[in-house]
Amino acid sequence: MSDTLDVREVVARFALLMEQKLRENDHKGGWDGDYPDALMERLRQEADELDRVLRRGDNPITSPAGWSDSDCAEVAREAADVANFAMMIADVCGGLPRLPAAGQQEGEGAAPPTTTREGG
């Protein structure tokens, strides 16, 4: 294995959008101490918001043809909200592995999952 994780470009771009959305909400505090059921309820609310955005306009859900750049950006931002709550659930459940340390082979002596929360 290589000592770096090759991330797909689309995943990296989406992760940056997720981080941007988290930073916009840093004033709310993190999700440390939140329970998975409460976070799941928020995920459902955000999924409903995404669904409403997708159902607007002349070509709802089935085709983004004709969508404006601002429509597409709004879809992406709502999708990032959904993804952030999914990430928070995985985090509070202790399911997120730590990234390998610099110079450490992926999967080689990797640290156990962490529940450390940053941002929020």
Secondary structure, DSSP 8 states (H G I E B T S, - for coil): --SS----HHHHHHHHHHHHHHHHTGGG---TT--HHHHHHHHHHHHHHHHHHHT-SSSTTT--TT--HHHHHHHHHHHHHHHHHHHHHHHHTT-B-----TT--TTSS----B------
